[in-house]
Amino acid sequence: MDNYNNSWADDRELKYEREHSRYFDPRYIKDEQKCLLEERNIILAVIFSIITIGIYFIYWMNKVANTIKIMDGDFSGAAAETVLFFLVPFYNIYWVYTRGRKIAEVANRKWHYHRIQDESLPYLLVSVFLGNLVVIAIMQNDINRFAGDLNSIQRGN
C-alpha cells in the first residue's frame, strides 16, 4: 500500500517551527541568560499570588518582564517597569500591549522562534476584562514553551 504522505510538503507554518534549533547553541549561553531556560509552574504562581494577597504576583510579574528583556539582550533589569506597572494608572495596559508585541518580535527576530505569535491585542483585552494576573499567566505560558524548546535542544532532543 502506498504511503499517502509521500507527496505532502510542509506548509509555511511548519517550515519554521524548529528553525530556532539551528541558531541556538547551548554552549554559548551567558550566565545572564540562564533564566531563559527556566520553566515556572503557572498554577503554583497563581496560587501563591492569591495566598500572599498579590505580593508574589509583583515578584512573578518582575520575573516575566525581566525574562522578556533578557530575550531581547537587555540585561538592565525590569525593576522600573515593575514599579510603574503597579503605581502608574493605565501603565499596566500599555505594558501588557507593548510586551505582548515585544515577546513575539524578539522570539521571531533574535531567536528564530516562530511558535510565539503577536498576541498584543488579545493580551490587552484580557487585561481589561479579566485582569493582569491572567495576562501574566498567558505570557508565562509562552515563555515556558520557549524555555522547554531551548531545554530540549540543550539535552540533544
N, C-alpha and C positions, 0 to 999 in steps of 0.2 A: 504494500500500500504506500502510495506517495505521501510524503510529508507535506501537509497543506501550508506550512510556513516557509517553504523553500524560497518563494519569490517575495516574501514580506520584507520590507525595508523599514528601518527605524523612522518614526515620524520625527518632526522637528523638535518636539519637547524632549523625547528620549535621547536624541542625539547628544545633547549637552549634559545629561543628568549626572554622569560620572566624570565630567571634564575636570573637575577640581582635583581628582586623584593624580592627574598628570602634573599639576602645578604645586602640590603640597608635598614637601619633603620634611618628614618629622625630625630629621637630624638637625635641621636649621631653625627650629622653633626657638624663639628667645624666651628667657625666663619670664619676661613681662607678658608673654602671650600664652602662658600655661593655662590661664583662666578660659581660654577658648576651647580647651579640651574637657572642661568641667560640665557635667550634666547635673542640673539641680532638680530635685523632686518637687514638682509643681503642687501636688496635693498637700505635702507637708508645709510648703511655703505659705499656702493659703491658710492652712490650719494655724500655723504659728502666727501669721498676721492677725488672725481673728483673736487668738488667745491673748496675745500681747497688746491688743487694742491698737493695732497699727504700727507699733514700734518696729516689729520685724519687717513690715511692709516697706518702711523707709530704707532699711538695710538692703532688702531684696531689690527695690527699685534702683538703688545706687549700684548694686552689682550688675543689673541688666544694662544700665546706662554706661557703666564702665566697660562692660564687655563689648558693647556696640562701638565705643570709642577705640578700644584696642583692635577690633576688627579693622577699623579704618587706619590703624597705625599711629593713633594719637594716644600717648601714654601719660597724659597730664592729669588724669583722674576726672571724676564726674561729681565731685562734691558740690560745686557751684550749681550745676544742673539740678541736683537733688534738692538743694535749699530753695532754689527758685520754683521747682515743681510743687513744693508743699506750701510756700509762703506767698507767692505772687498769684493773684486771682487770674484765671484763664491761661496762665502759662502752661499748665498741665495739658490743656487741649492742644496748644501749639506744639508742645514737646512730643506728645503722642503722634501727631500727624507727621512732624519732621523726622522723628526717629523711626517711624514705620517706613518712611521713604528711604532713610539713610541705611537701615539694615539691609534692605533689598539691593540698593545701589552698591554698597560695599561688598556684599556677598557675591554679586554678579561680576562686578568690575575687578576687584582686587583678588578675590579668592576663586573666581571662575566657578562659583557655586550657584547653580540655577534653580535650586529647589525652594528658595525663598523668593516669593513674589512681592511686588509693591502692594501692600495692603493698607496704605496710609489712610485712605478714606474709610474703609471698614473699621480700622482702629479708632478713628475719630468718632464714628457713630456709636461704637460700643462704649467708648469712654463717656460720651454724653448720656447715653441711655442706661448703661449697666454699671459703669464705674471704672475707675482706673485699675482696680485690683484684677479685673477680668482681662483688661488690655495687657497688663504686665505678664499675666499668666500666658496669654497667647504669644507674646514676644518671647517669653522664656521657652515655650514650646519650639519656636523656630530656632532659637539658639541651641536648644538641646538636640534638635535634628542635625544642625551644623556640627556640633561637638561630637555627636555619635558617629557621623560620617568621617570626621577627621580621626577619631579614635580607631575606626575600622581600618583606615589607611595605615595608621601607625602600627596596628597589630599585623598588618600584611594581608588583610582580607580583601 
